[in-house]
Each structure stands twice: as C-alpha cells, then as structure tokens.
Amino acid sequence: MKQLAILLLLIGSYFNVNAQKFAIINDADGFVNVREKPNIYAAIRGKLYQGDIFSFDAETKVDWVAIYKQVSSNYGIEGYVHKTKIWPLSKLKKSRNPVINFNSSIATLDSLVVTVLSAKFIPKKHKLKYSKTEAGCKNCATYLSSIDEKHIWGTDGGIPKSTITSLKITHSGSSIVIPRSGFNDLYEPNLKTLQIFRKDNKTIFIYMNNSDGAGGYSVIWVIKNGKYFKRYLDNSEA
C-alpha cells in the first residue's frame, strides 16, 4: 500500500518536474556562451541569447549547469552555462492546475485565461507520408514520417490518436490571436499539463508536455506585448 502511494505521488508530480526544467537566458550582455565543459576556459559550442528558452539540469548543486537548446526536431546545442545567467520558469508567477472538461483544458493566472481544445485525429483529412526504416529497402518496415508535410510531434512513427485544434488566450478580456501554424502540428496533447508562467506584464509563457507514451515533447508558446511571439519545442527526453 505504501509503495502504491509513493507511485501515485510520483505520477502526480511528473508534469511539474518537466515544467520546472526549463529556463530562459537573463544576462545584461544579451547573450551567453555555451561551453563544452563547466568552466570559463572551455571551448564554446554555441550561444544563447536574451529570452532564449532551453532545458537544464534543475537538480545541479554547482555553479555551472548542463543545458540543452533544441534547434530543430533532431538537433540541439548541448553544454554548460553559469547558473547566474539563467532564469528558471519555475521561479516565475504561475497558474494552478488547469480545469479539465473532456476535450478542453483551461488555465488561469490573474486576468489571463488560456484554453486548449483537442479532438480525435482523422487521418483522411490529412496528407500522410510513409517512409521505410531503411532507404531503398523493399522489405523493411514503414513508418509515418510526416503529416501535411510537417514533422510529427507526439508520436514515434505511428498515427496520432488526438490533436490540438484550438489555442485561445484572453488577457483582461482582449483576445490574443495564435496562428494555426502555432499548434496544428502538435499531437497527443496531455491537457493536464497546461500551465501559464508570467515573467512580467509583457512576457507570458504557456507550457504543455505531450505524448502518446513514445515521441514525447514539451511546447512553450511565448506571448510578448500582447501578441504571439514564438514557440519552443523540445523532444530531448523522447
């Protein structure tokens, strides 16, 4: 019985742990060098700029933290930055658990309201592309490699079961428009993980961690000055 209670506690805390592993750069110079090793003399692997989002080792107790910045669906910058240069999202003001109602999730933070809607994925309404596990191999297995000519976020070669159909944001009663391109390639949404983080009155981060069990990913939408700015996607733990 005690083991079951511990397991349930771990499951319940899983999503918060994922949300807390992300941070942004906060540096007066406007950028930070990503080092190959945890010291100022190590080779530079890349740069992170003011406001960039990335994942980091939230459990580290030393001055340098391991970070990973996803650049594309299969490439990222990995290395070390000094902990004084980062600002974890977990330190920002955040929303409580969202309200779930079948296929919708609603998160609120002060005058901010974020609503995510999901629906069953219907294959015949999309262009599905299949590829071989080995190029040029006639007898090799096939897998779903793209939907509507876009990378698939949320599955590992299988057909998605569900998709995000709407992302609505209101701030003090005014709507913030999110283009469909900001969410129409995101599958297997986990509505329970929806969360809002607010840095100040100008910058808002909206977080979700989605998966079908394989192909997991995190998405963070960024709102600046009342407008959609960008999104950050990370599948480094998939």
Biotite code that builds the C-alpha atoms (Angstrom):
import biotite.structure as struc

atoms = struc.array([
    struc.Atom([0.000, 0.000, 0.000], chain_id="A", res_id=1, res_name="MET", atom_name="CA", element="C"),
    struc.Atom([2.854, 2.344, 0.867], chain_id="A", res_id=2, res_name="LYS", atom_name="CA", element="C"),
    struc.Atom([4.523, 1.598, -2.472], chain_id="A", res_id=3, res_name="GLN", atom_name="CA", element="C"),
    struc.Atom([1.287, 2.417, -4.323], chain_id="A", res_id=4, res_name="LEU", atom_name="CA", element="C"),
    struc.Atom([1.028, 5.773, -2.541], chain_id="A", res_id=5, res_name="ALA", atom_name="CA", element="C"),
    struc.Atom([4.602, 6.627, -3.498], chain_id="A", res_id=6, res_name="ILE", atom_name="CA", element="C"),
    struc.Atom([3.918, 5.664, -7.135], chain_id="A", res_id=7, res_name="LEU", atom_name="CA", element="C"),
    struc.Atom([0.834, 7.878, -7.279], chain_id="A", res_id=8, res_name="LEU", atom_name="CA", element="C"),
    struc.Atom([2.794, 10.756, -5.774], chain_id="A", res_id=9, res_name="LEU", atom_name="CA", element="C"),
    struc.Atom([5.492, 10.380, -8.422], chain_id="A", res_id=10, res_name="LEU", atom_name="CA", element="C"),
    struc.Atom([2.920, 10.308, -11.226], chain_id="A", res_id=11, res_name="ILE", atom_name="CA", element="C"),
    struc.Atom([1.214, 13.406, -9.862], chain_id="A", res_id=12, res_name="GLY", atom_name="CA", element="C"),
    struc.Atom([4.472, 15.340, -9.637], chain_id="A", res_id=13, res_name="SER", atom_name="CA", element="C"),
    struc.Atom([5.802, 14.276, -13.053], chain_id="A", res_id=14, res_name="TYR", atom_name="CA", element="C"),
    struc.Atom([4.369, 17.180, -15.010], chain_id="A", res_id=15, res_name="PHE", atom_name="CA", element="C"),
    struc.Atom([5.580, 19.835, -12.581], chain_id="A", res_id=16, res_name="ASN", atom_name="CA", element="C"),
    struc.Atom([9.090, 18.389, -12.746], chain_id="A", res_id=17, res_name="VAL", atom_name="CA", element="C"),
    struc.Atom([9.032, 18.709, -16.535], chain_id="A", res_id=18, res_name="ASN", atom_name="CA", element="C"),
    struc.Atom([7.806, 22.304, -16.392], chain_id="A", res_id=19, res_name="ALA", atom_name="CA", element="C"),
    struc.Atom([10.489, 23.224, -13.874], chain_id="A", res_id=20, res_name="GLN", atom_name="CA", element="C"),
    struc.Atom([13.360, 22.005, -16.034], chain_id="A", res_id=21, res_name="LYS", atom_name="CA", element="C"),
    struc.Atom([13.043, 24.934, -18.478], chain_id="A", res_id=22, res_name="PHE", atom_name="CA", element="C"),
    struc.Atom([14.669, 28.331, -18.178], chain_id="A", res_id=23, res_name="ALA", atom_name="CA", element="C"),
    struc.Atom([15.436, 31.495, -20.138], chain_id="A", res_id=24, res_name="ILE", atom_name="CA", element="C"),
    struc.Atom([18.644, 33.471, -20.531], chain_id="A", res_id=25, res_name="ILE", atom_name="CA", element="C"),
    struc.Atom([18.835, 36.552, -18.347], chain_id="A", res_id=26, res_name="ASN", atom_name="CA", element="C"),
    struc.Atom([22.093, 38.412, -18.967], chain_id="A", res_id=27, res_name="ASP", atom_name="CA", element="C"),
    struc.Atom([22.994, 42.096, -19.239], chain_id="A", res_id=28, res_name="ALA", atom_name="CA", element="C"),
    struc.Atom([25.209, 41.395, -22.272], chain_id="A", res_id=29, res_name="ASP", atom_name="CA", element="C"),
    struc.Atom([22.258, 39.935, -24.179], chain_id="A", res_id=30, res_name="GLY", atom_name="CA", element="C"),
    struc.Atom([23.869, 36.540, -24.779], chain_id="A", res_id=31, res_name="PHE", atom_name="CA", element="C"),
    struc.Atom([25.678, 33.683, -23.031], chain_id="A", res_id=32, res_name="VAL", atom_name="CA", element="C"),
    struc.Atom([28.310, 31.302, -24.385], chain_id="A", res_id=33, res_name="ASN", atom_name="CA", element="C"),
    struc.Atom([27.538, 27.598, -24.098], chain_id="A", res_id=34, res_name="VAL", atom_name="CA", element="C"),
    struc.Atom([30.736, 25.851, -23.007], chain_id="A", res_id=35, res_name="ARG", atom_name="CA", element="C"),
    struc.Atom([31.847, 22.314, -23.797], chain_id="A", res_id=36, res_name="GLU", atom_name="CA", element="C"),
    struc.Atom([32.845, 21.814, -20.142], chain_id="A", res_id=37, res_name="LYS", atom_name="CA", element="C"),
    struc.Atom([31.743, 23.536, -16.903], chain_id="A", res_id=38, res_name="PRO", atom_name="CA", element="C"),
    struc.Atom([34.379, 26.288, -16.828], chain_id="A", res_id=39, res_name="ASN", atom_name="CA", element="C"),
    struc.Atom([35.016, 29.647, -18.484], chain_id="A", res_id=40, res_name="ILE", atom_name="CA", element="C"),
    struc.Atom([38.062, 28.388, -20.386], chain_id="A", res_id=41, res_name="TYR", atom_name="CA", element="C"),
    struc.Atom([36.290, 25.516, -22.164], chain_id="A", res_id=42, res_name="ALA", atom_name="CA", element="C"),
    struc.Atom([35.565, 25.608, -25.891], chain_id="A", res_id=43, res_name="ALA", atom_name="CA", element="C"),
    struc.Atom([32.412, 27.426, -26.985], chain_id="A", res_id=44, res_name="ILE", atom_name="CA", element="C"),
    struc.Atom([29.745, 25.187, -28.536], chain_id="A", res_id=45, res_name="ARG", atom_name="CA", element="C"),
    struc.Atom([27.248, 27.919, -29.302], chain_id="A", res_id=46, res_name="GLY", atom_name="CA", element="C"),
    struc.Atom([25.434, 30.948, -27.948], chain_id="A", res_id=47, res_name="LYS", atom_name="CA", element="C"),
    struc.Atom([22.114, 31.524, -26.205], chain_id="A", res_id=48, res_name="LEU", atom_name="CA", element="C"),
    struc.Atom([20.521, 34.944, -26.466], chain_id="A", res_id=49, res_name="TYR", atom_name="CA", element="C"),
    struc.Atom([18.403, 37.013, -24.099], chain_id="A", res_id=50, res_name="GLN", atom_name="CA", element="C"),
    struc.Atom([14.994, 35.374, -23.733], chain_id="A", res_id=51, res_name="GLY", atom_name="CA", element="C"),
    struc.Atom([16.026, 32.074, -25.347], chain_id="A", res_id=52, res_name="ASP", atom_name="CA", element="C"),
    struc.Atom([14.276, 29.035, -23.851], chain_id="A", res_id=53, res_name="ILE", atom_name="CA", element="C"),
    struc.Atom([16.155, 25.825, -23.075], chain_id="A", res_id=54, res_name="PHE", atom_name="CA", element="C"),
    struc.Atom([16.094, 22.813, -20.752], chain_id="A", res_id=55, res_name="SER", atom_name="CA", element="C"),
    struc.Atom([18.570, 22.461, -17.903], chain_id="A", res_id=56, res_name="PHE", atom_name="CA", element="C"),
    struc.Atom([19.555, 20.150, -15.062], chain_id="A", res_id=57, res_name="ASP", atom_name="CA", element="C"),
    struc.Atom([17.394, 21.563, -12.268], chain_id="A", res_id=58, res_name="ALA", atom_name="CA", element="C"),
    struc.Atom([18.994, 19.235, -9.700], chain_id="A", res_id=59, res_name="GLU", atom_name="CA", element="C"),
    struc.Atom([22.540, 20.577, -10.056], chain_id="A", res_id=60, res_name="THR", atom_name="CA", element="C"),
    struc.Atom([24.178, 21.971, -6.919], chain_id="A", res_id=61, res_name="LYS", atom_name="CA", element="C"),
    struc.Atom([27.259, 23.511, -8.584], chain_id="A", res_id=62, res_name="VAL", atom_name="CA", element="C"),
    struc.Atom([27.830, 26.876, -10.280], chain_id="A", res_id=63, res_name="ASP", atom_name="CA", element="C"),
    struc.Atom([27.682, 25.535, -13.844], chain_id="A", res_id=64, res_name="TRP", atom_name="CA", element="C"),
    struc.Atom([24.553, 23.812, -15.145], chain_id="A", res_id=65, res_name="VAL", atom_name="CA", element="C"),
    struc.Atom([24.142, 21.404, -18.050], chain_id="A", res_id=66, res_name="ALA", atom_name="CA", element="C"),
    struc.Atom([21.740, 22.789, -20.675], chain_id="A", res_id=67, res_name="ILE", atom_name="CA", element="C"),
    struc.Atom([20.142, 21.697, -23.934], chain_id="A", res_id=68, res_name="TYR", atom_name="CA", element="C"),
    struc.Atom([18.690, 24.085, -26.533], chain_id="A", res_id=69, res_name="LYS", atom_name="CA", element="C"),
    struc.Atom([16.601, 22.356, -29.215], chain_id="A", res_id=70, res_name="GLN", atom_name="CA", element="C"),
    struc.Atom([17.192, 23.954, -32.619], chain_id="A", res_id=71, res_name="VAL", atom_name="CA", element="C"),
    struc.Atom([15.273, 21.555, -34.875], chain_id="A", res_id=72, res_name="SER", atom_name="CA", element="C"),
    struc.Atom([13.348, 18.296, -34.477], chain_id="A", res_id=73, res_name="SER", atom_name="CA", element="C"),
    struc.Atom([16.589, 16.292, -34.329], chain_id="A", res_id=74, res_name="ASN", atom_name="CA", element="C"),
    struc.Atom([19.345, 18.767, -33.468], chain_id="A", res_id=75, res_name="TYR", atom_name="CA", element="C"),
    struc.Atom([20.267, 20.912, -30.495], chain_id="A", res_id=76, res_name="GLY", atom_name="CA", element="C"),
    struc.Atom([23.038, 22.744, -28.652], chain_id="A", res_id=77, res_name="ILE", atom_name="CA", element="C"),
    struc.Atom([24.313, 20.964, -25.553], chain_id="A", res_id=78, res_name="GLU", atom_name="CA", element="C"),
    struc.Atom([26.820, 22.186, -22.996], chain_id="A", res_id=79, res_name="GLY", atom_name="CA", element="C"),
    struc.Atom([27.211, 24.270, -19.843], chain_id="A", res_id=80, res_name="TYR", atom_name="CA", element="C"),
    struc.Atom([26.364, 27.821, -18.739], chain_id="A", res_id=81, res_name="VAL", atom_name="CA", element="C"),
    struc.Atom([26.859, 29.549, -15.412], chain_id="A", res_id=82, res_name="HIS", atom_name="CA", element="C"),
    struc.Atom([23.776, 29.349, -13.205], chain_id="A", res_id=83, res_name="LYS", atom_name="CA", element="C"),
    struc.Atom([23.766, 33.119, -12.623], chain_id="A", res_id=84, res_name="THR", atom_name="CA", element="C"),
    struc.Atom([22.898, 33.599, -16.313], chain_id="A", res_id=85, res_name="LYS", atom_name="CA", element="C"),
    struc.Atom([19.654, 31.618, -16.290], chain_id="A", res_id=86, res_name="ILE", atom_name="CA", element="C"),
    struc.Atom([16.159, 32.293, -15.023], chain_id="A", res_id=87, res_name="TRP", atom_name="CA", element="C"),
    struc.Atom([14.119, 29.103, -14.403], chain_id="A", res_id=88, res_name="PRO", atom_name="CA", element="C"),
    struc.Atom([10.467, 29.303, -15.402], chain_id="A", res_id=89, res_name="LEU", atom_name="CA", element="C"),
    struc.Atom([9.604, 27.737, -12.050], chain_id="A", res_id=90, res_name="SER", atom_name="CA", element="C"),
    struc.Atom([10.637, 30.998, -10.339], chain_id="A", res_id=91, res_name="LYS", atom_name="CA", element="C"),
    struc.Atom([8.049, 32.985, -12.297], chain_id="A", res_id=92, res_name="LEU", atom_name="CA", element="C"),
    struc.Atom([4.475, 33.522, -11.190], chain_id="A", res_id=93, res_name="LYS", atom_name="CA", element="C"),
    struc.Atom([2.466, 30.532, -12.410], chain_id="A", res_id=94, res_name="LYS", atom_name="CA", element="C"),
    struc.Atom([-1.051, 29.210, -12.745], chain_id="A", res_id=95, res_name="SER", atom_name="CA", element="C"),
    struc.Atom([-2.537, 26.414, -10.677], chain_id="A", res_id=96, res_name="ARG", atom_name="CA", element="C"),
    struc.Atom([-3.747, 23.108, -12.080], chain_id="A", res_id=97, res_name="ASN", atom_name="CA", element="C"),
    struc.Atom([-5.990, 23.614, -15.121], chain_id="A", res_id=98, res_name="PRO", atom_name="CA", element="C"),
    struc.Atom([-9.689, 22.801, -15.244], chain_id="A", res_id=99, res_name="VAL", atom_name="CA", element="C"),
    struc.Atom([-10.256, 19.762, -17.466], chain_id="A", res_id=100, res_name="ILE", atom_name="CA", element="C"),
    struc.Atom([-13.566, 19.063, -19.199], chain_id="A", res_id=101, res_name="ASN", atom_name="CA", element="C"),
    struc.Atom([-13.451, 16.116, -21.603], chain_id="A", res_id=102, res_name="PHE", atom_name="CA", element="C"),
    struc.Atom([-11.556, 17.634, -24.557], chain_id="A", res_id=103, res_name="ASN", atom_name="CA", element="C"),
    struc.Atom([-10.715, 21.059, -23.116], chain_id="A", res_id=104, res_name="SER", atom_name="CA", element="C"),
    struc.Atom([-8.220, 22.461, -20.638], chain_id="A", res_id=105, res_name="SER", atom_name="CA", element="C"),
    struc.Atom([-8.490, 25.928, -19.085], chain_id="A", res_id=106, res_name="ILE", atom_name="CA", element="C"),
    struc.Atom([-5.675, 27.574, -17.138], chain_id="A", res_id=107, res_name="ALA", atom_name="CA", element="C"),
    struc.Atom([-5.974, 30.972, -15.460], chain_id="A", res_id=108, res_name="THR", atom_name="CA", element="C"),
    struc.Atom([-3.478, 33.410, -13.990], chain_id="A", res_id=109, res_name="LEU", atom_name="CA", element="C"),
    struc.Atom([-4.850, 36.724, -12.772], chain_id="A", res_id=110, res_name="ASP", atom_name="CA", element="C"),
    struc.Atom([-6.598, 38.212, -15.836], chain_id="A", res_id=111, res_name="SER", atom_name="CA", element="C"),
    struc.Atom([-5.064, 35.635, -18.199], chain_id="A", res_id=112, res_name="LEU", atom_name="CA", element="C"),
    struc.Atom([-7.179, 32.751, -19.479], chain_id="A", res_id=113, res_name="VAL", atom_name="CA", element="C"),
    struc.Atom([-5.734, 30.046, -21.739], chain_id="A", res_id=114, res_name="VAL", atom_name="CA", element="C"),
    struc.Atom([-7.988, 27.426, -23.324], chain_id="A", res_id=115, res_name="THR", atom_name="CA", element="C"),
    struc.Atom([-6.705, 24.412, -25.250], chain_id="A", res_id=116, res_name="VAL", atom_name="CA", element="C"),
    struc.Atom([-9.111, 22.208, -27.203], chain_id="A", res_id=117, res_name="LEU", atom_name="CA", element="C"),
    struc.Atom([-8.310, 18.748, -28.537], chain_id="A", res_id=118, res_name="SER", atom_name="CA", element="C"),
    struc.Atom([-10.099, 16.346, -30.866], chain_id="A", res_id=119, res_name="ALA", atom_name="CA", element="C"),
    struc.Atom([-9.720, 12.906, -32.379], chain_id="A", res_id=120, res_name="LYS", atom_name="CA", element="C"),
    struc.Atom([-7.210, 12.808, -35.222], chain_id="A", res_id=121, res_name="PHE", atom_name="CA", element="C"),
    struc.Atom([-8.909, 11.882, -38.504], chain_id="A", res_id=122, res_name="ILE", atom_name="CA", element="C"),
    struc.Atom([-6.303, 10.541, -40.976], chain_id="A", res_id=123, res_name="PRO", atom_name="CA", element="C"),
    struc.Atom([-8.381, 11.057, -44.134], chain_id="A", res_id=124, res_name="LYS", atom_name="CA", element="C"),
    struc.Atom([-8.410, 14.811, -43.517], chain_id="A", res_id=125, res_name="LYS", atom_name="CA", element="C"),
    struc.Atom([-4.610, 14.975, -43.699], chain_id="A", res_id=126, res_name="HIS", atom_name="CA", element="C"),
    struc.Atom([-1.771, 14.170, -46.065], chain_id="A", res_id=127, res_name="LYS", atom_name="CA", element="C"),
    struc.Atom([0.172, 11.268, -44.568], chain_id="A", res_id=128, res_name="LEU", atom_name="CA", element="C"),
    struc.Atom([3.634, 10.350, -45.779], chain_id="A", res_id=129, res_name="LYS", atom_name="CA", element="C"),
    struc.Atom([5.227, 6.987, -45.008], chain_id="A", res_id=130, res_name="TYR", atom_name="CA", element="C"),
    struc.Atom([8.910, 6.113, -45.228], chain_id="A", res_id=131, res_name="SER", atom_name="CA", element="C"),
    struc.Atom([10.996, 2.973, -44.970], chain_id="A", res_id=132, res_name="LYS", atom_name="CA", element="C"),
    struc.Atom([13.106, 2.331, -41.890], chain_id="A", res_id=133, res_name="THR", atom_name="CA", element="C"),
    struc.Atom([15.988, 1.880, -44.340], chain_id="A", res_id=134, res_name="GLU", atom_name="CA", element="C"),
    struc.Atom([16.145, 3.856, -47.576], chain_id="A", res_id=135, res_name="ALA", atom_name="CA", element="C"),
    struc.Atom([15.857, 1.681, -50.669], chain_id="A", res_id=136, res_name="GLY", atom_name="CA", element="C"),
    struc.Atom([14.897, -1.437, -48.698], chain_id="A", res_id=137, res_name="CYS", atom_name="CA", element="C"),
    struc.Atom([11.779, -3.020, -50.225], chain_id="A", res_id=138, res_name="LYS", atom_name="CA", element="C"),
    struc.Atom([11.071, -5.438, -47.373], chain_id="A", res_id=139, res_name="ASN", atom_name="CA", element="C"),
    struc.Atom([11.777, -3.070, -44.485], chain_id="A", res_id=140, res_name="CYS", atom_name="CA", element="C"),
    struc.Atom([9.003, -1.789, -42.237], chain_id="A", res_id=141, res_name="ALA", atom_name="CA", element="C"),
    struc.Atom([7.373, 1.551, -42.937], chain_id="A", res_id=142, res_name="THR", atom_name="CA", element="C"),
    struc.Atom([6.610, 4.360, -40.510], chain_id="A", res_id=143, res_name="TYR", atom_name="CA", element="C"),
    struc.Atom([4.631, 7.591, -40.636], chain_id="A", res_id=144, res_name="LEU", atom_name="CA", element="C"),
    struc.Atom([7.267, 10.253, -41.332], chain_id="A", res_id=145, res_name="SER", atom_name="CA", element="C"),
    struc.Atom([5.195, 13.413, -41.830], chain_id="A", res_id=146, res_name="SER", atom_name="CA", element="C"),
    struc.Atom([1.674, 14.831, -41.673], chain_id="A", res_id=147, res_name="ILE", atom_name="CA", element="C"),
    struc.Atom([0.710, 17.626, -44.044], chain_id="A", res_id=148, res_name="ASP", atom_name="CA", element="C"),
    struc.Atom([4.413, 17.826, -44.973], chain_id="A", res_id=149, res_name="GLU", atom_name="CA", element="C"),
    struc.Atom([5.386, 18.695, -41.385], chain_id="A", res_id=150, res_name="LYS", atom_name="CA", element="C"),
    struc.Atom([7.347, 16.915, -38.666], chain_id="A", res_id=151, res_name="HIS", atom_name="CA", element="C"),
    struc.Atom([5.145, 14.878, -36.314], chain_id="A", res_id=152, res_name="ILE", atom_name="CA", element="C"),
    struc.Atom([5.305, 15.982, -32.680], chain_id="A", res_id=153, res_name="TRP", atom_name="CA", element="C"),
    struc.Atom([3.888, 13.434, -30.244], chain_id="A", res_id=154, res_name="GLY", atom_name="CA", element="C"),
    struc.Atom([4.261, 10.005, -31.828], chain_id="A", res_id=155, res_name="THR", atom_name="CA", element="C"),
    struc.Atom([7.130, 7.746, -32.769], chain_id="A", res_id=156, res_name="ASP", atom_name="CA", element="C"),
    struc.Atom([6.176, 6.699, -36.275], chain_id="A", res_id=157, res_name="GLY", atom_name="CA", element="C"),
    struc.Atom([2.528, 5.857, -35.592], chain_id="A", res_id=158, res_name="GLY", atom_name="CA", element="C"),
    struc.Atom([-0.729, 7.595, -36.463], chain_id="A", res_id=159, res_name="ILE", atom_name="CA", element="C"),
    struc.Atom([-1.752, 10.090, -33.751], chain_id="A", res_id=160, res_name="PRO", atom_name="CA", element="C"),
    struc.Atom([-4.928, 9.486, -31.789], chain_id="A", res_id=161, res_name="LYS", atom_name="CA", element="C"),
    struc.Atom([-5.603, 13.145, -30.963], chain_id="A", res_id=162, res_name="SER", atom_name="CA", element="C"),
    struc.Atom([-4.559, 16.641, -31.976], chain_id="A", res_id=163, res_name="THR", atom_name="CA", element="C"),
    struc.Atom([-4.720, 20.206, -30.687], chain_id="A", res_id=164, res_name="ILE", atom_name="CA", element="C"),
    struc.Atom([-7.484, 22.008, -32.561], chain_id="A", res_id=165, res_name="THR", atom_name="CA", element="C"),
    struc.Atom([-7.546, 25.361, -30.794], chain_id="A", res_id=166, res_name="SER", atom_name="CA", element="C"),
    struc.Atom([-5.402, 27.553, -28.563], chain_id="A", res_id=167, res_name="LEU", atom_name="CA", element="C"),
    struc.Atom([-7.226, 30.602, -27.241], chain_id="A", res_id=168, res_name="LYS", atom_name="CA", element="C"),
    struc.Atom([-5.794, 33.286, -24.981], chain_id="A", res_id=169, res_name="ILE", atom_name="CA", element="C"),
    struc.Atom([-7.537, 36.240, -23.411], chain_id="A", res_id=170, res_name="THR", atom_name="CA", element="C"),
    struc.Atom([-5.861, 38.937, -21.338], chain_id="A", res_id=171, res_name="HIS", atom_name="CA", element="C"),
    struc.Atom([-8.128, 41.312, -19.417], chain_id="A", res_id=172, res_name="SER", atom_name="CA", element="C"),
    struc.Atom([-10.924, 40.352, -21.802], chain_id="A", res_id=173, res_name="GLY", atom_name="CA", element="C"),
    struc.Atom([-8.923, 41.012, -25.002], chain_id="A", res_id=174, res_name="SER", atom_name="CA", element="C"),
    struc.Atom([-8.081, 38.115, -27.310], chain_id="A", res_id=175, res_name="SER", atom_name="CA", element="C"),
    struc.Atom([-4.536, 37.255, -28.318], chain_id="A", res_id=176, res_name="ILE", atom_name="CA", element="C"),
    struc.Atom([-4.505, 35.608, -31.742], chain_id="A", res_id=177, res_name="VAL", atom_name="CA", element="C"),
    struc.Atom([-2.474, 32.417, -32.101], chain_id="A", res_id=178, res_name="ILE", atom_name="CA", element="C"),
    struc.Atom([-1.991, 31.314, -35.751], chain_id="A", res_id=179, res_name="PRO", atom_name="CA", element="C"),
    struc.Atom([-2.924, 27.723, -36.568], chain_id="A", res_id=180, res_name="ARG", atom_name="CA", element="C"),
    struc.Atom([0.696, 27.107, -37.515], chain_id="A", res_id=181, res_name="SER", atom_name="CA", element="C"),
    struc.Atom([1.467, 27.541, -33.821], chain_id="A", res_id=182, res_name="GLY", atom_name="CA", element="C"),
    struc.Atom([-0.373, 24.329, -32.862], chain_id="A", res_id=183, res_name="PHE", atom_name="CA", element="C"),
    struc.Atom([-1.767, 22.380, -35.845], chain_id="A", res_id=184, res_name="ASN", atom_name="CA", element="C"),
    struc.Atom([1.257, 20.041, -35.992], chain_id="A", res_id=185, res_name="ASP", atom_name="CA", element="C"),
    struc.Atom([1.117, 19.136, -32.284], chain_id="A", res_id=186, res_name="LEU", atom_name="CA", element="C"),
    struc.Atom([-0.366, 15.743, -31.434], chain_id="A", res_id=187, res_name="TYR", atom_name="CA", element="C"),
    struc.Atom([-1.284, 13.640, -28.400], chain_id="A", res_id=188, res_name="GLU", atom_name="CA", element="C"),
    struc.Atom([-1.925, 16.645, -26.108], chain_id="A", res_id=189, res_name="PRO", atom_name="CA", element="C"),
    struc.Atom([-1.915, 15.964, -22.382], chain_id="A", res_id=190, res_name="ASN", atom_name="CA", element="C"),
    struc.Atom([-4.449, 18.510, -21.168], chain_id="A", res_id=191, res_name="LEU", atom_name="CA", element="C"),
    struc.Atom([-3.461, 18.102, -17.509], chain_id="A", res_id=192, res_name="LYS", atom_name="CA", element="C"),
    struc.Atom([-0.046, 19.656, -18.148], chain_id="A", res_id=193, res_name="THR", atom_name="CA", element="C"),
    struc.Atom([-1.267, 23.069, -19.332], chain_id="A", res_id=194, res_name="LEU", atom_name="CA", element="C"),
    struc.Atom([0.370, 25.830, -17.300], chain_id="A", res_id=195, res_name="GLN", atom_name="CA", element="C"),
    struc.Atom([0.957, 29.594, -17.542], chain_id="A", res_id=196, res_name="ILE", atom_name="CA", element="C"),
    struc.Atom([4.134, 31.369, -16.422], chain_id="A", res_id=197, res_name="PHE", atom_name="CA", element="C"),
    struc.Atom([4.367, 35.160, -16.353], chain_id="A", res_id=198, res_name="ARG", atom_name="CA", element="C"),
    struc.Atom([7.694, 36.989, -16.248], chain_id="A", res_id=199, res_name="LYS", atom_name="CA", element="C"),
    struc.Atom([6.138, 40.465, -16.187], chain_id="A", res_id=200, res_name="ASP", atom_name="CA", element="C"),
    struc.Atom([3.228, 42.293, -17.790], chain_id="A", res_id=201, res_name="ASN", atom_name="CA", element="C"),
    struc.Atom([4.945, 41.979, -21.168], chain_id="A", res_id=202, res_name="LYS", atom_name="CA", element="C"),
    struc.Atom([6.079, 38.345, -21.370], chain_id="A", res_id=203, res_name="THR", atom_name="CA", element="C"),
    struc.Atom([3.959, 35.208, -20.885], chain_id="A", res_id=204, res_name="ILE", atom_name="CA", element="C"),
    struc.Atom([4.953, 31.547, -21.315], chain_id="A", res_id=205, res_name="PHE", atom_name="CA", element="C"),
    struc.Atom([2.330, 28.835, -21.927], chain_id="A", res_id=206, res_name="ILE", atom_name="CA", element="C"),
    struc.Atom([3.570, 25.297, -21.316], chain_id="A", res_id=207, res_name="TYR", atom_name="CA", element="C"),
    struc.Atom([2.413, 21.764, -22.166], chain_id="A", res_id=208, res_name="MET", atom_name="CA", element="C"),
    struc.Atom([4.085, 18.343, -22.033], chain_id="A", res_id=209, res_name="ASN", atom_name="CA", element="C"),
    struc.Atom([2.527, 15.969, -24.571], chain_id="A", res_id=210, res_name="ASN", atom_name="CA", element="C"),
    struc.Atom([2.985, 12.329, -25.535], chain_id="A", res_id=211, res_name="SER", atom_name="CA", element="C"),
    struc.Atom([1.348, 9.061, -26.535], chain_id="A", res_id=212, res_name="ASP", atom_name="CA", element="C"),
    struc.Atom([3.901, 7.188, -24.427], chain_id="A", res_id=213, res_name="GLY", atom_name="CA", element="C"),
    struc.Atom([6.562, 7.500, -27.123], chain_id="A", res_id=214, res_name="ALA", atom_name="CA", element="C"),
    struc.Atom([7.610, 10.573, -29.028], chain_id="A", res_id=215, res_name="GLY", atom_name="CA", element="C"),
    struc.Atom([7.080, 12.841, -26.023], chain_id="A", res_id=216, res_name="GLY", atom_name="CA", element="C"),
    struc.Atom([7.769, 16.555, -26.293], chain_id="A", res_id=217, res_name="TYR", atom_name="CA", element="C"),
    struc.Atom([7.295, 19.844, -24.484], chain_id="A", res_id=218, res_name="SER", atom_name="CA", element="C"),
    struc.Atom([5.962, 23.006, -26.110], chain_id="A", res_id=219, res_name="VAL", atom_name="CA", element="C"),
    struc.Atom([6.237, 26.536, -24.765], chain_id="A", res_id=220, res_name="ILE", atom_name="CA", element="C"),
    struc.Atom([4.357, 29.335, -26.504], chain_id="A", res_id=221, res_name="TRP", atom_name="CA", element="C"),
    struc.Atom([5.718, 32.843, -25.875], chain_id="A", res_id=222, res_name="VAL", atom_name="CA", element="C"),
    struc.Atom([3.473, 35.922, -25.778], chain_id="A", res_id=223, res_name="ILE", atom_name="CA", element="C"),
    struc.Atom([5.151, 39.356, -25.837], chain_id="A", res_id=224, res_name="LYS", atom_name="CA", element="C"),
    struc.Atom([3.449, 42.726, -25.567], chain_id="A", res_id=225, res_name="ASN", atom_name="CA", element="C"),
    struc.Atom([0.033, 41.138, -26.051], chain_id="A", res_id=226, res_name="GLY", atom_name="CA", element="C"),
    struc.Atom([0.997, 39.292, -29.252], chain_id="A", res_id=227, res_name="LYS", atom_name="CA", element="C"),
    struc.Atom([2.111, 35.784, -30.192], chain_id="A", res_id=228, res_name="TYR", atom_name="CA", element="C"),
    struc.Atom([5.919, 35.854, -30.464], chain_id="A", res_id=229, res_name="PHE", atom_name="CA", element="C"),
    struc.Atom([7.190, 32.300, -30.985], chain_id="A", res_id=230, res_name="LYS", atom_name="CA", element="C"),
    struc.Atom([7.085, 28.739, -29.693], chain_id="A", res_id=231, res_name="ARG", atom_name="CA", element="C"),
    struc.Atom([9.791, 26.449, -28.378], chain_id="A", res_id=232, res_name="TYR", atom_name="CA", element="C"),
    struc.Atom([9.649, 22.662, -28.879], chain_id="A", res_id=233, res_name="LEU", atom_name="CA", element="C"),
    struc.Atom([11.789, 20.116, -27.053], chain_id="A", res_id=234, res_name="ASP", atom_name="CA", element="C"),
    struc.Atom([11.756, 16.333, -27.517], chain_id="A", res_id=235, res_name="ASN", atom_name="CA", element="C"),
    struc.Atom([15.113, 15.638, -25.884], chain_id="A", res_id=236, res_name="SER", atom_name="CA", element="C"),
    struc.Atom([13.515, 13.173, -23.432], chain_id="A", res_id=237, res_name="GLU", atom_name="CA", element="C"),
    struc.Atom([11.555, 11.261, -26.069], chain_id="A", res_id=238, res_name="ALA", atom_name="CA", element="C"),
])
